[in-house]
Amino acid sequence: MDTVTDTTAAHARDDEHWLREYAREHVPHLLVIALFAVYPPIYGLLLRTPLSAEANAFLPGTTFLIAMLFLGLFAMSFDFISGYTGYLSFGHAAFYGVGAYFIVLVANGDVPGIPAGTPFVITMIVGGLLAFGLALAIGAVSFRLSGVYFAMITLGFAQVAYELVRNWNYVAVNPQDGPTLSGPTPEIGIPYVDSVSIALGRLAGDSFENVLGLGIDISATLTSYYAIGAVVLLSYFAMQRLIHSPFGRVMIAIRENEERAAAIGYNVFWYKMVAFGFSAFFAAIAGALFAAFSRGASPDETFYFLVTADALIVTIVGGIGTLAGPFFGTAFYEWLEDILSSEQGGLAPYLRGILPDGVLTADIAGITIADLINTVVDGRAPLFLGIVFVLFVLFVPNGLLGSVRDRLGNTVGKYVGGRLERYRR
Amino acid sequence: MLLSTHGLTKRFGGITAVDAVDFTLEEGELCSVIGPNGAGKTTFFNLLTGVLEPTAGRIEFSPTDPAAYGNEAEDGVVDITDAAPYETALLGLHRSYQITNIFPTVSVLENVRIAVQAHRGGDSWRFWRNVNAFDDHVTEAESILQRIGLAAEADRTAENLSHGEKRNLEIGIALAGDPDLLLLDEPTAGVSSEDVGQVTEIIEDVSEDHAVLLIEHNMDVVMGISDRVAVLNQGELIAQDEPETIRESEAVQRAYLGGYDPDGAATGTDADDGGESGVSAG
């Protein structure tokens, strides 16, 4: 009898241990989530201090924060297939586009069989499933190839889709500009329950004033930020779950050595297909969030191959095969874009503001400083990102997160968890 | 009868790499396949495991669990002539490679564990459970590491192992599939002479509870541990008998010692059939 109670007690201790370990390993996650949650109010406060000019110039504004979220999710979905199975999905923009177009078309009542009033969350998921199916169709052909040929054929499919939607009069009056959302504002939350749904959008979304009597105003944009952030977070944890499952380990085995994976008994074709389907699903979710927030979608912002290229670049910068890395890569990119554009503050207006007129009009080899700022700073994020990309490929091939993991010898979560465990004792 | 081939033939264009081979293997047997470079040994393995499709002939296999592949004949005999590599693996036919073929950037344990997981039915399609929750996979993988002498290296990244350790891991991955028949393709390839003994021990140990088909160039190993030796030359099965008899066989000695003409030497289909063979027969 004693032994029985002993083992139960040991089990209880084990369970607690397991839970604590779980919590410890998620400390970095919690820190990142907290950072993104408290950033907007802090940013808002900074704008009221004497440092407002600097904050405005060097810290990302909310519009860019939201772009970080849905583009980050898209980049993570790209990494899910490309970084974990080794198959570069160069046509990933097509899935993003499917998600974006689907919610707009449904909201406009243009999809037969689906009423225009269908809640956004449901259409978003249906759009994801549609992308899943499209990925299976594309994959059935493309997974006969590997390496650069796979990349090329998926790119080809995406370009076909791009040309199709660009010239398809049904989707919009002017298909080259894409459809705009004319229905009610998309809401994130529990379908059909108004009190737990939050409307998205820059202008038409929900806003809250004087939250909890704390004097904090949450603008419509900020509300959208938190709602979209919740979906992105859920999607991230879902993808992480998949990667840490036995299925995810097969994906990694395929990346490491596909021939051997087949030789030990895996029907690699179907594992690749399903992995491709999942990544397409989350790409479509990202596209739906984008379209809901911007109340429309254009072919050039969704189906176009440069959309995939951006995901590829931020994936390399953030660390391929790390899942969270591409998100940080996107954050970095959007931050750079904010600093170098003048849409929300930025470096160019800041420099124009603080530099004395004498300096601005000073002539260096036939060009004034002001001209120089306009030419090389304002709106030049892609240029600098290109330089950053080249430097990363040359000197930090594993990307930001990949290099950190190499340095720590483990994932950040496991490492921090281990350190905390030691301090606890 | 565990495995039998009937008139198994593979042609690459005008070259016949495997030529009408009739071969059978009994359960529990350790049979070595020898022959000069380009004799068709690795091609023979590739045919058995479904990597290559035979030009002609038939392969039959009697696994413990014939249900793993639909094409079942009577008496539990399965025709695996057209089976894909993953299907032969699920039936219990596992192989190691002449050129080390592992999962380089994951841990040694994961290399073996992923192979264990492969024959755990639907486990690989469980999307929502953490892989660490499958204790039995890890336990089995650990016992295999114990068996191949790599228990202490479990957490190391596979690519950082020494060559000899990688050769052992190569066998371990094949072993993890719970094979009925283990095909070992030159397990001692590139292994230093001091370490050959250790690899041999592993093979002998494994052959205790598995049928083994072994391609090997080291004649000390072949003659020391085989129940039977089959000799391939230019794709043909020219002899199969007990090691002692093979050692004395004139036909075998001819095949090895300049017995094959320049035309025959051109049948180098086993392009990856390791350079120096270290043949010391006779």
Chai-1 contact restraints between the chains, C-beta under 6 A:
chainA,res_idxA,chainB,res_idxB,connection_type,confidence,min_distance_angstrom,max_distance_angstrom,comment,restraint_id
A,R241,B,W128,contact,1.0,0.0,6.0,A-B,restraint_1
A,L242,B,F127,contact,1.0,0.0,6.0,A-B,restraint_2
A,H244,B,N130,contact,1.0,0.0,6.0,A-B,restraint_3
A,H244,B,V131,contact,1.0,0.0,6.0,A-B,restraint_4
A,S245,B,R126,contact,1.0,0.0,6.0,A-B,restraint_5
A,S245,B,F127,contact,1.0,0.0,6.0,A-B,restraint_6
A,S245,B,R129,contact,1.0,0.0,6.0,A-B,restraint_7
A,P246,B,Q117,contact,1.0,0.0,6.0,A-B,restraint_8
A,P246,B,D123,contact,1.0,0.0,6.0,A-B,restraint_9
A,P246,B,S124,contact,1.0,0.0,6.0,A-B,restraint_10
A,P246,B,R126,contact,1.0,0.0,6.0,A-B,restraint_11
A,P246,B,V131,contact,1.0,0.0,6.0,A-B,restraint_12
A,F247,B,S124,contact,1.0,0.0,6.0,A-B,restraint_13
A,F247,B,F127,contact,1.0,0.0,6.0,A-B,restraint_14
A,R249,B,I114,contact,1.0,0.0,6.0,A-B,restraint_15
A,R249,B,V131,contact,1.0,0.0,6.0,A-B,restraint_16
A,V250,B,S124,contact,1.0,0.0,6.0,A-B,restraint_17
A,A253,B,F103,contact,1.0,0.0,6.0,A-B,restraint_18
A,A253,B,I114,contact,1.0,0.0,6.0,A-B,restraint_19
A,E256,B,F103,contact,1.0,0.0,6.0,A-B,restraint_20
A,N257,B,F103,contact,1.0,0.0,6.0,A-B,restraint_21
A,R260,B,N101,contact,1.0,0.0,6.0,A-B,restraint_22
A,A262,B,P85,contact,1.0,0.0,6.0,A-B,restraint_23
A,A262,B,Y86,contact,1.0,0.0,6.0,A-B,restraint_24
A,A263,B,P85,contact,1.0,0.0,6.0,A-B,restraint_25
A,A263,B,A89,contact,1.0,0.0,6.0,A-B,restraint_26
A,I264,B,A89,contact,1.0,0.0,6.0,A-B,restraint_27
A,I264,B,A115,contact,1.0,0.0,6.0,A-B,restraint_28
A,I264,B,A118,contact,1.0,0.0,6.0,A-B,restraint_29
A,I264,B,G177,contact,1.0,0.0,6.0,A-B,restraint_30
A,G265,B,Y86,contact,1.0,0.0,6.0,A-B,restraint_31
A,G265,B,A89,contact,1.0,0.0,6.0,A-B,restraint_32
A,G265,B,L90,contact,1.0,0.0,6.0,A-B,restraint_33
A,G265,B,A118,contact,1.0,0.0,6.0,A-B,restraint_34
A,G265,B,H119,contact,1.0,0.0,6.0,A-B,restraint_35
A,G265,B,G177,contact,1.0,0.0,6.0,A-B,restraint_36
A,Y266,B,Y86,contact,1.0,0.0,6.0,A-B,restraint_37
A,Y266,B,A118,contact,1.0,0.0,6.0,A-B,restraint_38
A,N267,B,Y86,contact,1.0,0.0,6.0,A-B,restraint_39
